[in-house]
Amino acid sequence: MFSEIYYYSYYPAKAKWPFLIIRALRAIEDHLFNSLNLSASAIVLNTGYRVGYIAIYMAKKGLRVFGIDVVNYYLTKANRNIKVENLKQQVSA
């Protein structure tokens, strides 16, 4: 159904090339988590769940996450990633 994955990243104003994408992805996740300012064990809904990376990150920060996506392929991959990270109690799809 969807053949491409797009990554949106957060870079500090004075960042210089070449960017390391993983560092930028962690920065956007940190920015999102800090912006939400949620209490520990808050429950969040992750729409457009994809393979669960943001949900996993948020769960490691103490949030409980429920993820949804319309693409079964992504849900299958997300469930595998959640299992690998041993976060089945904190993340569900």
PDB file of N, CA, C and O in Angstrom:
ATOM      1  N   MET A   1       0.816  -1.184   0.000  1.00  0.00           N
ATOM      2  CA  MET A   1       0.000   0.000   0.000  1.00  0.00           C
ATOM      3  C   MET A   1       0.864   1.254   0.000  1.00  0.00           C
ATOM      4  O   MET A   1       0.780   2.070  -0.918  1.00  0.00           O
ATOM      5  N   PHE A   2       1.700   1.410   1.035  1.00  0.00           N
ATOM      6  CA  PHE A   2       2.616   2.535   1.084  1.00  0.00           C
ATOM      7  C   PHE A   2       4.027   2.004   0.855  1.00  0.00           C
ATOM      8  O   PHE A   2       4.445   1.047   1.507  1.00  0.00           O
ATOM      9  N   SER A   3       4.743   2.606  -0.046  1.00  0.00           N
ATOM     10  CA  SER A   3       6.059   2.073  -0.367  1.00  0.00           C
ATOM     11  C   SER A   3       7.196   2.903   0.215  1.00  0.00           C
ATOM     12  O   SER A   3       8.351   2.483   0.157  1.00  0.00           O
ATOM     13  N   GLU A   4       6.898   4.063   0.771  1.00  0.00           N
ATOM     14  CA  GLU A   4       7.963   4.907   1.288  1.00  0.00           C
ATOM     15  C   GLU A   4       7.695   5.283   2.730  1.00  0.00           C
ATOM     16  O   GLU A   4       6.543   5.421   3.143  1.00  0.00           O
ATOM     17  N   ILE A   5       8.752   5.447   3.486  1.00  0.00           N
ATOM     18  CA  ILE A   5       8.658   5.915   4.861  1.00  0.00           C
ATOM     19  C   ILE A   5       9.354   7.265   4.916  1.00  0.00           C
ATOM     20  O   ILE A   5      10.475   7.414   4.429  1.00  0.00           O
ATOM     21  N   TYR A   6       8.694   8.240   5.507  1.00  0.00           N
ATOM     22  CA  TYR A   6       9.260   9.569   5.633  1.00  0.00           C
ATOM     23  C   TYR A   6       9.666   9.813   7.075  1.00  0.00           C
ATOM     24  O   TYR A   6       8.929   9.466   7.998  1.00  0.00           O
ATOM     25  N   TYR A   7      10.814  10.398   7.269  1.00  0.00           N
ATOM     26  CA  TYR A   7      11.293  10.714   8.599  1.00  0.00           C
ATOM     27  C   TYR A   7      11.307  12.228   8.767  1.00  0.00           C
ATOM     28  O   TYR A   7      11.863  12.951   7.940  1.00  0.00           O
ATOM     29  N   TYR A   8      10.705  12.687   9.819  1.00  0.00           N
ATOM     30  CA  TYR A   8      10.712  14.104  10.160  1.00  0.00           C
ATOM     31  C   TYR A   8      11.624  14.249  11.363  1.00  0.00           C
ATOM     32  O   TYR A   8      11.483  13.523  12.347  1.00  0.00           O
ATOM     33  N   SER A   9      12.536  15.163  11.290  1.00  0.00           N
ATOM     34  CA  SER A   9      13.537  15.261  12.337  1.00  0.00           C
ATOM     35  C   SER A   9      13.677  16.684  12.833  1.00  0.00           C
ATOM     36  O   SER A   9      13.309  17.642  12.153  1.00  0.00           O
ATOM     37  N   TYR A  10      14.204  16.797  14.009  1.00  0.00           N
ATOM     38  CA  TYR A  10      14.421  18.079  14.663  1.00  0.00           C
ATOM     39  C   TYR A  10      15.921  18.331  14.734  1.00  0.00           C
ATOM     40  O   TYR A  10      16.676  17.514  15.260  1.00  0.00           O
ATOM     41  N   TYR A  11      16.340  19.473  14.198  1.00  0.00           N
ATOM     42  CA  TYR A  11      17.749  19.843  14.247  1.00  0.00           C
ATOM     43  C   TYR A  11      17.881  21.175  14.967  1.00  0.00           C
ATOM     44  O   TYR A  11      17.080  22.081  14.736  1.00  0.00           O
ATOM     45  N   PRO A  12      18.861  21.309  15.823  1.00  0.00           N
ATOM     46  CA  PRO A  12      19.093  22.617  16.452  1.00  0.00           C
ATOM     47  C   PRO A  12      19.370  23.672  15.382  1.00  0.00           C
ATOM     48  O   PRO A  12      19.839  23.344  14.292  1.00  0.00           O
ATOM     49  N   ALA A  13      19.085  24.918  15.687  1.00  0.00           N
ATOM     50  CA  ALA A  13      19.202  26.010  14.709  1.00  0.00           C
ATOM     51  C   ALA A  13      20.597  26.118  14.089  1.00  0.00           C
ATOM     52  O   ALA A  13      20.713  26.465  12.913  1.00  0.00           O
ATOM     53  N   LYS A  14      21.645  25.833  14.837  1.00  0.00           N
ATOM     54  CA  LYS A  14      23.008  25.999  14.329  1.00  0.00           C
ATOM     55  C   LYS A  14      23.643  24.686  13.883  1.00  0.00           C
ATOM     56  O   LYS A  14      24.865  24.605  13.767  1.00  0.00           O
ATOM     57  N   ALA A  15      22.840  23.664  13.631  1.00  0.00           N
ATOM     58  CA  ALA A  15      23.372  22.367  13.205  1.00  0.00           C
ATOM     59  C   ALA A  15      24.035  22.491  11.839  1.00  0.00           C
ATOM     60  O   ALA A  15      23.589  23.261  10.989  1.00  0.00           O
ATOM     61  N   LYS A  16      25.095  21.731  11.639  1.00  0.00           N
ATOM     62  CA  LYS A  16      25.822  21.745  10.374  1.00  0.00           C
ATOM     63  C   LYS A  16      25.746  20.372   9.726  1.00  0.00           C
ATOM     64  O   LYS A  16      25.596  19.366  10.420  1.00  0.00           O
ATOM     65  N   TRP A  17      25.848  20.321   8.418  1.00  0.00           N
ATOM     66  CA  TRP A  17      25.877  19.049   7.689  1.00  0.00           C
ATOM     67  C   TRP A  17      27.233  18.411   7.897  1.00  0.00           C
ATOM     68  O   TRP A  17      28.177  19.153   8.166  1.00  0.00           O
ATOM     69  N   PRO A  18      27.419  17.103   7.797  1.00  0.00           N
ATOM     70  CA  PRO A  18      26.382  16.120   7.526  1.00  0.00           C
ATOM     71  C   PRO A  18      25.653  15.714   8.797  1.00  0.00           C
ATOM     72  O   PRO A  18      26.272  15.513   9.841  1.00  0.00           O
ATOM     73  N   PHE A  19      24.351  15.598   8.701  1.00  0.00           N
ATOM     74  CA  PHE A  19      23.539  15.169   9.834  1.00  0.00           C
ATOM     75  C   PHE A  19      23.611  13.661   9.980  1.00  0.00           C
ATOM     76  O   PHE A  19      23.656  12.928   8.992  1.00  0.00           O
ATOM     77  N   LEU A  20      23.622  13.220  11.197  1.00  0.00           N
ATOM     78  CA  LEU A  20      23.457  11.800  11.471  1.00  0.00           C
ATOM     79  C   LEU A  20      21.986  11.617  11.786  1.00  0.00           C
ATOM     80  O   LEU A  20      21.508  12.152  12.786  1.00  0.00           O
ATOM     81  N   ILE A  21      21.255  10.882  10.970  1.00  0.00           N
ATOM     82  CA  ILE A  21      19.811  10.781  11.077  1.00  0.00           C
ATOM     83  C   ILE A  21      19.365  10.240  12.433  1.00  0.00           C
ATOM     84  O   ILE A  21      18.349  10.692  12.961  1.00  0.00           O
ATOM     85  N   ILE A  22      20.083   9.301  13.001  1.00  0.00           N
ATOM     86  CA  ILE A  22      19.658   8.727  14.272  1.00  0.00           C
ATOM     87  C   ILE A  22      19.685   9.775  15.375  1.00  0.00           C
ATOM     88  O   ILE A  22      18.804   9.797  16.234  1.00  0.00           O
ATOM     89  N   ARG A  23      20.683  10.633  15.355  1.00  0.00           N
ATOM     90  CA  ARG A  23      20.773  11.702  16.347  1.00  0.00           C
ATOM     91  C   ARG A  23      19.592  12.672  16.193  1.00  0.00           C
ATOM     92  O   ARG A  23      19.030  13.141  17.183  1.00  0.00           O
ATOM     93  N   ALA A  24      19.230  12.962  14.956  1.00  0.00           N
ATOM     94  CA  ALA A  24      18.098  13.852  14.700  1.00  0.00           C
ATOM     95  C   ALA A  24      16.787  13.211  15.143  1.00  0.00           C
ATOM     96  O   ALA A  24      15.919  13.887  15.696  1.00  0.00           O
ATOM     97  N   LEU A  25      16.641  11.922  14.904  1.00  0.00           N
ATOM     98  CA  LEU A  25      15.427  11.223  15.337  1.00  0.00           C
ATOM     99  C   LEU A  25      15.306  11.222  16.855  1.00  0.00           C
ATOM    100  O   LEU A  25      14.222  11.454  17.390  1.00  0.00           O
ATOM    101  N   ARG A  26      16.407  10.962  17.553  1.00  0.00           N
ATOM    102  CA  ARG A  26      16.367  10.998  19.022  1.00  0.00           C
ATOM    103  C   ARG A  26      16.035  12.407  19.509  1.00  0.00           C
ATOM    104  O   ARG A  26      15.324  12.572  20.501  1.00  0.00           O
ATOM    105  N   ALA A  27      16.545  13.413  18.820  1.00  0.00           N
ATOM    106  CA  ALA A  27      16.268  14.794  19.229  1.00  0.00           C
ATOM    107  C   ALA A  27      14.784  15.123  19.098  1.00  0.00           C
ATOM    108  O   ALA A  27      14.224  15.786  19.971  1.00  0.00           O
ATOM    109  N   ILE A  28      14.138  14.672  18.024  1.00  0.00           N
ATOM    110  CA  ILE A  28      12.709  14.950  17.866  1.00  0.00           C
ATOM    111  C   ILE A  28      11.902  14.189  18.905  1.00  0.00           C
ATOM    112  O   ILE A  28      10.907  14.704  19.414  1.00  0.00           O
ATOM    113  N   GLU A  29      12.316  12.973  19.226  1.00  0.00           N
ATOM    114  CA  GLU A  29      11.618  12.209  20.259  1.00  0.00           C
ATOM    115  C   GLU A  29      11.766  12.881  21.621  1.00  0.00           C
ATOM    116  O   GLU A  29      10.802  12.962  22.382  1.00  0.00           O
ATOM    117  N   ASP A  30      12.968  13.360  21.930  1.00  0.00           N
ATOM    118  CA  ASP A  30      13.180  14.103  23.172  1.00  0.00           C
ATOM    119  C   ASP A  30      12.322  15.368  23.202  1.00  0.00           C
ATOM    120  O   ASP A  30      11.687  15.676  24.211  1.00  0.00           O
ATOM    121  N   HIS A  31      12.314  16.083  22.100  1.00  0.00           N
ATOM    122  CA  HIS A  31      11.532  17.319  22.000  1.00  0.00           C
ATOM    123  C   HIS A  31      10.047  17.032  22.189  1.00  0.00           C
ATOM    124  O   HIS A  31       9.357  17.759  22.904  1.00  0.00           O
ATOM    125  N   LEU A  32       9.557  15.981  21.553  1.00  0.00           N
ATOM    126  CA  LEU A  32       8.152  15.599  21.688  1.00  0.00           C
ATOM    127  C   LEU A  32       7.835  15.224  23.131  1.00  0.00           C
ATOM    128  O   LEU A  32       6.857  15.710  23.699  1.00  0.00           O
ATOM    129  N   PHE A  33       8.649  14.370  23.722  1.00  0.00           N
ATOM    130  CA  PHE A  33       8.424  13.931  25.098  1.00  0.00           C
ATOM    131  C   PHE A  33       8.409  15.116  26.058  1.00  0.00           C
ATOM    132  O   PHE A  33       7.516  15.228  26.898  1.00  0.00           O
ATOM    133  N   ASN A  34       9.385  15.990  25.934  1.00  0.00           N
ATOM    134  CA  ASN A  34       9.468  17.156  26.826  1.00  0.00           C
ATOM    135  C   ASN A  34       8.313  18.124  26.597  1.00  0.00           C
ATOM    136  O   ASN A  34       7.817  18.730  27.546  1.00  0.00           O
ATOM    137  N   SER A  35       7.882  18.274  25.353  1.00  0.00           N
ATOM    138  CA  SER A  35       6.770  19.172  25.040  1.00  0.00           C
ATOM    139  C   SER A  35       5.451  18.672  25.615  1.00  0.00           C
ATOM    140  O   SER A  35       4.603  19.470  26.012  1.00  0.00           O
ATOM    141  N   LEU A  36       5.276  17.357  25.660  1.00  0.00           N
ATOM    142  CA  LEU A  36       4.036  16.794  26.188  1.00  0.00           C
ATOM    143  C   LEU A  36       3.902  17.035  27.691  1.00  0.00           C
ATOM    144  O   LEU A  36       2.798  17.230  28.199  1.00  0.00           O
ATOM    145  N   ASN A  37       5.031  17.018  28.395  1.00  0.00           N
ATOM    146  CA  ASN A  37       5.046  17.294  29.830  1.00  0.00           C
ATOM    147  C   ASN A  37       4.007  16.450  30.585  1.00  0.00           C
ATOM    148  O   ASN A  37       3.244  16.973  31.397  1.00  0.00           O
ATOM    149  N   LEU A  38       3.990  15.158  30.310  1.00  0.00           N
ATOM    150  CA  LEU A  38       3.034  14.243  30.940  1.00  0.00           C
ATOM    151  C   LEU A  38       3.612  13.628  32.200  1.00  0.00           C
ATOM    152  O   LEU A  38       4.826  13.488  32.341  1.00  0.00           O
ATOM    153  N   SER A  39       2.723  13.264  33.113  1.00  0.00           N
ATOM    154  CA  SER A  39       3.171  12.599  34.335  1.00  0.00           C
ATOM    155  C   SER A  39       3.556  11.155  34.021  1.00  0.00           C
ATOM    156  O   SER A  39       3.145  10.591  33.007  1.00  0.00           O
ATOM    157  N   ALA A  40       4.348  10.579  34.905  1.00  0.00           N
ATOM    158  CA  ALA A  40       4.766   9.186  34.733  1.00  0.00           C
ATOM    159  C   ALA A  40       3.545   8.290  34.651  1.00  0.00           C
ATOM    160  O   ALA A  40       2.557   8.515  35.350  1.00  0.00           O
ATOM    161  N   SER A  41       3.608   7.304  33.823  1.00  0.00           N
ATOM    162  CA  SER A  41       2.560   6.318  33.552  1.00  0.00           C
ATOM    163  C   SER A  41       1.314   6.896  32.901  1.00  0.00           C
ATOM    164  O   SER A  41       0.264   6.254  32.916  1.00  0.00           O
ATOM    165  N   ALA A  42       1.404   8.091  32.332  1.00  0.00           N
ATOM    166  CA  ALA A  42       0.285   8.637  31.556  1.00  0.00           C
ATOM    167  C   ALA A  42       0.044   7.730  30.351  1.00  0.00           C
ATOM    168  O   ALA A  42       0.968   7.081  29.861  1.00  0.00           O
ATOM    169  N   ILE A  43      -1.181   7.689  29.885  1.00  0.00           N
ATOM    170  CA  ILE A  43      -1.524   6.865  28.727  1.00  0.00           C
ATOM    171  C   ILE A  43      -1.639   7.777  27.510  1.00  0.00           C
ATOM    172  O   ILE A  43      -2.342   8.787  27.536  1.00  0.00           O
ATOM    173  N   VAL A  44      -0.932   7.401  26.442  1.00  0.00           N
ATOM    174  CA  VAL A  44      -0.968   8.202  25.216  1.00  0.00           C
ATOM    175  C   VAL A  44      -1.387   7.336  24.031  1.00  0.00           C
ATOM    176  O   VAL A  44      -1.176   6.123  24.025  1.00  0.00           O
ATOM    177  N   LEU A  45      -1.976   7.975  23.042  1.00  0.00           N
ATOM    178  CA  LEU A  45      -2.368   7.321  21.800  1.00  0.00           C
ATOM    179  C   LEU A  45      -1.393   7.742  20.723  1.00  0.00           C
ATOM    180  O   LEU A  45      -1.213   8.934  20.476  1.00  0.00           O
ATOM    181  N   ASN A  46      -0.762   6.775  20.079  1.00  0.00           N
ATOM    182  CA  ASN A  46       0.184   7.021  18.995  1.00  0.00           C
ATOM    183  C   ASN A  46      -0.485   6.619  17.686  1.00  0.00           C
ATOM    184  O   ASN A  46      -0.550   5.434  17.359  1.00  0.00           O
ATOM    185  N   THR A  47      -0.983   7.601  16.937  1.00  0.00           N
ATOM    186  CA  THR A  47      -1.610   7.315  15.645  1.00  0.00           C
ATOM    187  C   THR A  47      -0.539   7.360  14.559  1.00  0.00           C
ATOM    188  O   THR A  47       0.452   8.079  14.685  1.00  0.00           O
ATOM    189  N   GLY A  48      -0.742   6.595  13.503  1.00  0.00           N
ATOM    190  CA  GLY A  48       0.303   6.502  12.493  1.00  0.00           C
ATOM    191  C   GLY A  48       1.520   5.823  13.080  1.00  0.00           C
ATOM    192  O   GLY A  48       2.657   6.246  12.868  1.00  0.00           O
ATOM    193  N   TYR A  49       1.265   4.792  13.802  1.00  0.00           N
ATOM    194  CA  TYR A  49       2.176   4.043  14.652  1.00  0.00           C
ATOM    195  C   TYR A  49       3.428   3.531  13.953  1.00  0.00           C
ATOM    196  O   TYR A  49       4.508   3.470  14.541  1.00  0.00           O
ATOM    197  N   ARG A  50       3.260   3.164  12.686  1.00  0.00           N
ATOM    198  CA  ARG A  50       4.350   2.555  11.904  1.00  0.00           C
ATOM    199  C   ARG A  50       4.919   1.346  12.626  1.00  0.00           C
ATOM    200  O   ARG A  50       4.166   0.455  13.019  1.00  0.00           O
ATOM    201  N   VAL A  51       6.237   1.298  12.809  1.00  0.00           N
ATOM    202  CA  VAL A  51       6.855   0.114  13.418  1.00  0.00           C
ATOM    203  C   VAL A  51       7.103   0.283  14.915  1.00  0.00           C
ATOM    204  O   VAL A  51       7.807  -0.524  15.523  1.00  0.00           O
ATOM    205  N   GLY A  52       6.533   1.316  15.504  1.00  0.00           N
ATOM    206  CA  GLY A  52       6.529   1.465  16.949  1.00  0.00           C
ATOM    207  C   GLY A  52       7.711   2.150  17.592  1.00  0.00           C
ATOM    208  O   GLY A  52       7.810   2.153  18.819  1.00  0.00           O
ATOM    209  N   TYR A  53       8.617   2.734  16.819  1.00  0.00           N
ATOM    210  CA  TYR A  53       9.821   3.303  17.421  1.00  0.00           C
ATOM    211  C   TYR A  53       9.526   4.431  18.405  1.00  0.00           C
ATOM    212  O   TYR A  53      10.116   4.478  19.484  1.00  0.00           O
ATOM    213  N   ILE A  54       8.627   5.334  18.049  1.00  0.00           N
ATOM    214  CA  ILE A  54       8.310   6.433  18.961  1.00  0.00           C
ATOM    215  C   ILE A  54       7.587   5.903  20.195  1.00  0.00           C
ATOM    216  O   ILE A  54       7.843   6.359  21.309  1.00  0.00           O
ATOM    217  N   ALA A  55       6.688   4.946  20.003  1.00  0.00           N
ATOM    218  CA  ALA A  55       5.982   4.337  21.136  1.00  0.00           C
ATOM    219  C   ALA A  55       6.969   3.662  22.083  1.00  0.00           C
ATOM    220  O   ALA A  55       6.841   3.785  23.301  1.00  0.00           O
ATOM    221  N   ILE A  56       7.934   2.965  21.542  1.00  0.00           N
ATOM    222  CA  ILE A  56       8.949   2.300  22.360  1.00  0.00           C
ATOM    223  C   ILE A  56       9.758   3.333  23.138  1.00  0.00           C
ATOM    224  O   ILE A  56      10.019   3.156  24.328  1.00  0.00           O
ATOM    225  N   TYR A  57      10.146   4.390  22.476  1.00  0.00           N
ATOM    226  CA  TYR A  57      10.900   5.453  23.132  1.00  0.00           C
ATOM    227  C   TYR A  57      10.096   6.042  24.289  1.00  0.00           C
ATOM    228  O   TYR A  57      10.617   6.216  25.390  1.00  0.00           O
ATOM    229  N   MET A  58       8.824   6.347  24.031  1.00  0.00           N
ATOM    230  CA  MET A  58       7.966   6.934  25.064  1.00  0.00           C
ATOM    231  C   MET A  58       7.749   5.959  26.230  1.00  0.00           C
ATOM    232  O   MET A  58       7.701   6.374  27.388  1.00  0.00           O
ATOM    233  N   ALA A  59       7.619   4.676  25.920  1.00  0.00           N
ATOM    234  CA  ALA A  59       7.450   3.668  26.976  1.00  0.00           C
ATOM    235  C   ALA A  59       8.695   3.589  27.845  1.00  0.00           C
ATOM    236  O   ALA A  59       8.594   3.427  29.062  1.00  0.00           O
ATOM    237  N   LYS A  60       9.856   3.700  27.238  1.00  0.00           N
ATOM    238  CA  LYS A  60      11.099   3.681  28.016  1.00  0.00           C
ATOM    239  C   LYS A  60      11.215   4.902  28.920  1.00  0.00           C
ATOM    240  O   LYS A  60      11.954   4.884  29.904  1.00  0.00           O
ATOM    241  N   LYS A  61      10.484   5.962  28.584  1.00  0.00           N
ATOM    242  CA  LYS A  61      10.452   7.172  29.414  1.00  0.00           C
ATOM    243  C   LYS A  61       9.378   7.082  30.492  1.00  0.00           C
ATOM    244  O   LYS A  61       9.211   8.014  31.279  1.00  0.00           O
ATOM    245  N   GLY A  62       8.642   5.957  30.535  1.00  0.00           N
ATOM    246  CA  GLY A  62       7.671   5.750  31.593  1.00  0.00           C
ATOM    247  C   GLY A  62       6.210   5.903  31.207  1.00  0.00           C
ATOM    248  O   GLY A  62       5.333   5.746  32.056  1.00  0.00           O
ATOM    249  N   LEU A  63       5.926   6.209  29.938  1.00  0.00           N
ATOM    250  CA  LEU A  63       4.542   6.364  29.507  1.00  0.00           C
ATOM    251  C   LEU A  63       3.963   5.025  29.070  1.00  0.00           C
ATOM    252  O   LEU A  63       4.703   4.122  28.679  1.00  0.00           O
ATOM    253  N   ARG A  64       2.653   4.898  29.136  1.00  0.00           N
ATOM    254  CA  ARG A  64       1.955   3.740  28.573  1.00  0.00           C
ATOM    255  C   ARG A  64       1.410   4.183  27.233  1.00  0.00           C
ATOM    256  O   ARG A  64       0.785   5.239  27.134  1.00  0.00           O
ATOM    257  N   VAL A  65       1.641   3.385  26.195  1.00  0.00           N
ATOM    258  CA  VAL A  65       1.317   3.795  24.835  1.00  0.00           C
ATOM    259  C   VAL A  65       0.395   2.790  24.163  1.00  0.00           C
ATOM    260  O   VAL A  65       0.605   1.580  24.244  1.00  0.00           O
ATOM    261  N   PHE A  66      -0.627   3.312  23.500  1.00  0.00           N
ATOM    262  CA  PHE A  66      -1.488   2.500  22.648  1.00  0.00           C
ATOM    263  C   PHE A  66      -1.295   3.015  21.234  1.00  0.00           C
ATOM    264  O   PHE A  66      -1.541   4.187  20.951  1.00  0.00           O
ATOM    265  N   GLY A  67      -0.852   2.131  20.347  1.00  0.00           N
ATOM    266  CA  GLY A  67      -0.564   2.538  18.977  1.00  0.00           C
ATOM    267  C   GLY A  67      -1.576   1.987  17.986  1.00  0.00           C
ATOM    268  O   GLY A  67      -2.045   0.857  18.115  1.00  0.00           O
ATOM    269  N   ILE A  68      -1.904   2.809  16.993  1.00  0.00           N
ATOM    270  CA  ILE A  68      -2.784   2.354  15.915  1.00  0.00           C
ATOM    271  C   ILE A  68      -2.177   2.727  14.568  1.00  0.00           C
ATOM    272  O   ILE A  68      -1.516   3.755  14.422  1.00  0.00           O
ATOM    273  N   ASP A  69      -2.420   1.870  13.601  1.00  0.00           N
ATOM    274  CA  ASP A  69      -1.995   2.124  12.231  1.00  0.00           C
ATOM    275  C   ASP A  69      -2.933   1.353  11.315  1.00  0.00           C
ATOM    276  O   ASP A  69      -3.465   0.315  11.707  1.00  0.00           O
ATOM    277  N   VAL A  70      -3.141   1.849  10.103  1.00  0.00           N
ATOM    278  CA  VAL A  70      -4.037   1.179   9.165  1.00  0.00           C
ATOM    279  C   VAL A  70      -3.330   0.115   8.339  1.00  0.00           C
ATOM    280  O   VAL A  70      -3.977  -0.608   7.581  1.00  0.00           O
ATOM    281  N   VAL A  71      -2.024   0.008   8.473  1.00  0.00           N
ATOM    282  CA  VAL A  71      -1.247  -0.933   7.684  1.00  0.00           C
ATOM    283  C   VAL A  71      -0.822  -2.111   8.567  1.00  0.00           C
ATOM    284  O   VAL A  71      -0.029  -1.937   9.493  1.00  0.00           O
ATOM    285  N   ASN A  72      -1.340  -3.288   8.287  1.00  0.00           N
ATOM    286  CA  ASN A  72      -1.030  -4.468   9.099  1.00  0.00           C
ATOM    287  C   ASN A  72       0.459  -4.795   9.129  1.00  0.00           C
ATOM    288  O   ASN A  72       0.974  -5.258  10.146  1.00  0.00           O
ATOM    289  N   TYR A  73       1.145  -4.557   8.029  1.00  0.00           N
ATOM    290  CA  TYR A  73       2.586  -4.800   7.972  1.00  0.00           C
ATOM    291  C   TYR A  73       3.303  -4.055   9.102  1.00  0.00           C
ATOM    292  O   TYR A  73       4.160  -4.619   9.782  1.00  0.00           O
ATOM    293  N   TYR A  74       2.944  -2.783   9.292  1.00  0.00           N
ATOM    294  CA  TYR A  74       3.576  -1.986  10.336  1.00  0.00           C
ATOM    295  C   TYR A  74       3.243  -2.518  11.726  1.00  0.00           C
ATOM    296  O   TYR A  74       4.108  -2.554  12.602  1.00  0.00           O
ATOM    297  N   LEU A  75       2.007  -2.925  11.928  1.00  0.00           N
ATOM    298  CA  LEU A  75       1.613  -3.460  13.237  1.00  0.00           C
ATOM    299  C   LEU A  75       2.375  -4.735  13.569  1.00  0.00           C
ATOM    300  O   LEU A  75       2.779  -4.948  14.712  1.00  0.00           O
ATOM    301  N   THR A  76       2.568  -5.578  12.562  1.00  0.00           N
ATOM    302  CA  THR A  76       3.339  -6.809  12.766  1.00  0.00           C
ATOM    303  C   THR A  76       4.769  -6.478  13.172  1.00  0.00           C
ATOM    304  O   THR A  76       5.304  -7.059  14.117  1.00  0.00           O
ATOM    305  N   LYS A  77       5.380  -5.550  12.461  1.00  0.00           N
ATOM    306  CA  LYS A  77       6.754  -5.141  12.780  1.00  0.00           C
ATOM    307  C   LYS A  77       6.821  -4.470  14.152  1.00  0.00           C
ATOM    308  O   LYS A  77       7.758  -4.703  14.914  1.00  0.00           O
ATOM    309  N   ALA A  78       5.834  -3.643  14.462  1.00  0.00           N
ATOM    310  CA  ALA A  78       5.799  -2.963  15.764  1.00  0.00           C
ATOM    311  C   ALA A  78       5.712  -3.974  16.893  1.00  0.00           C
ATOM    312  O   ALA A  78       6.435  -3.864  17.883  1.00  0.00           O
ATOM    313  N   ASN A  79       4.838  -4.951  16.753  1.00  0.00           N
ATOM    314  CA  ASN A  79       4.704  -5.969  17.802  1.00  0.00           C
ATOM    315  C   ASN A  79       5.998  -6.746  17.996  1.00  0.00           C
ATOM    316  O   ASN A  79       6.353  -7.094  19.122  1.00  0.00           O
ATOM    317  N   ARG A  80       6.699  -7.016  16.910  1.00  0.00           N
ATOM    318  CA  ARG A  80       8.000  -7.678  17.017  1.00  0.00           C
ATOM    319  C   ARG A  80       9.000  -6.791  17.767  1.00  0.00           C
ATOM    320  O   ARG A  80       9.730  -7.266  18.638  1.00  0.00           O
ATOM    321  N   ASN A  81       9.027  -5.509  17.423  1.00  0.00           N
ATOM    322  CA  ASN A  81       9.957  -4.586  18.076  1.00  0.00           C
ATOM    323  C   ASN A  81       9.645  -4.427  19.564  1.00  0.00           C
ATOM    324  O   ASN A  81      10.553  -4.347  20.392  1.00  0.00           O
ATOM    325  N   ILE A  82       8.371  -4.382  19.889  1.00  0.00           N
ATOM    326  CA  ILE A  82       7.959  -4.264  21.292  1.00  0.00           C
ATOM    327  C   ILE A  82       8.394  -5.496  22.079  1.00  0.00           C
ATOM    328  O   ILE A  82       8.866  -5.388  23.211  1.00  0.00           O
ATOM    329  N   LYS A  83       8.232  -6.655  21.474  1.00  0.00           N
ATOM    330  CA  LYS A  83       8.638  -7.900  22.129  1.00  0.00           C
ATOM    331  C   LYS A  83      10.149  -7.925  22.357  1.00  0.00           C
ATOM    332  O   LYS A  83      10.611  -8.301  23.434  1.00  0.00           O
ATOM    333  N   VAL A  84      10.910  -7.526  21.352  1.00  0.00           N
ATOM    334  CA  VAL A  84      12.374  -7.498  21.465  1.00  0.00           C
ATOM    335  C   VAL A  84      12.806  -6.573  22.602  1.00  0.00           C
ATOM    336  O   VAL A  84      13.753  -6.876  23.328  1.00  0.00           O
ATOM    337  N   GLU A  85      12.112  -5.450  22.754  1.00  0.00           N
ATOM    338  CA  GLU A  85      12.447  -4.479  23.797  1.00  0.00           C
ATOM    339  C   GLU A  85      11.836  -4.826  25.155  1.00  0.00           C
ATOM    340  O   GLU A  85      12.051  -4.116  26.137  1.00  0.00           O
ATOM    341  N   ASN A  86      11.072  -5.925  25.207  1.00  0.00           N
ATOM    342  CA  ASN A  86      10.428  -6.374  26.437  1.00  0.00           C
ATOM    343  C   ASN A  86       9.530  -5.290  27.042  1.00  0.00           C
ATOM    344  O   ASN A  86       9.613  -4.983  28.231  1.00  0.00           O
ATOM    345  N   LEU A  87       8.670  -4.719  26.190  1.00  0.00           N
ATOM    346  CA  LEU A  87       7.797  -3.618  26.623  1.00  0.00           C
ATOM    347  C   LEU A  87       6.313  -3.950  26.414  1.00  0.00           C
ATOM    348  O   LEU A  87       5.498  -3.037  26.284  1.00  0.00           O
ATOM    349  N   LYS A  88       5.958  -5.215  26.380  1.00  0.00           N
ATOM    350  CA  LYS A  88       4.569  -5.586  26.122  1.00  0.00           C
ATOM    351  C   LYS A  88       3.592  -5.072  27.187  1.00  0.00           C
ATOM    352  O   LYS A  88       2.402  -4.921  26.909  1.00  0.00           O
ATOM    353  N   GLN A  89       4.077  -4.806  28.383  1.00  0.00           N
ATOM    354  CA  GLN A  89       3.216  -4.254  29.440  1.00  0.00           C
ATOM    355  C   GLN A  89       2.964  -2.757  29.240  1.00  0.00           C
ATOM    356  O   GLN A  89       1.935  -2.239  29.673  1.00  0.00           O
ATOM    357  N   GLN A  90       3.893  -2.066  28.589  1.00  0.00           N
ATOM    358  CA  GLN A  90       3.793  -0.628  28.430  1.00  0.00           C
ATOM    359  C   GLN A  90       3.236  -0.189  27.076  1.00  0.00           C
ATOM    360  O   GLN A  90       2.705   0.915  26.956  1.00  0.00           O
ATOM    361  N   VAL A  91       3.354  -1.052  26.047  1.00  0.00           N
ATOM    362  CA  VAL A  91       2.941  -0.672  24.697  1.00  0.00           C
ATOM    363  C   VAL A  91       2.012  -1.732  24.140  1.00  0.00           C
ATOM    364  O   VAL A  91       2.293  -2.927  24.235  1.00  0.00           O
ATOM    365  N   SER A  92       0.911  -1.297  23.563  1.00  0.00           N
ATOM    366  CA  SER A  92       0.000  -2.233  22.904  1.00  0.00           C
ATOM    367  C   SER A  92      -0.493  -1.628  21.612  1.00  0.00           C
ATOM    368  O   SER A  92      -0.560  -0.409  21.451  1.00  0.00           O
ATOM    369  N   ALA A  93      -0.837  -2.518  20.688  1.00  0.00           N
ATOM    370  CA  ALA A  93      -1.304  -2.063  19.375  1.00  0.00           C
ATOM    371  C   ALA A  93      -2.655  -2.680  19.075  1.00  0.00           C
ATOM    372  O   ALA A  93      -3.227  -2.426  18.015  1.00  0.00           O
TER     373      ALA A  93
END
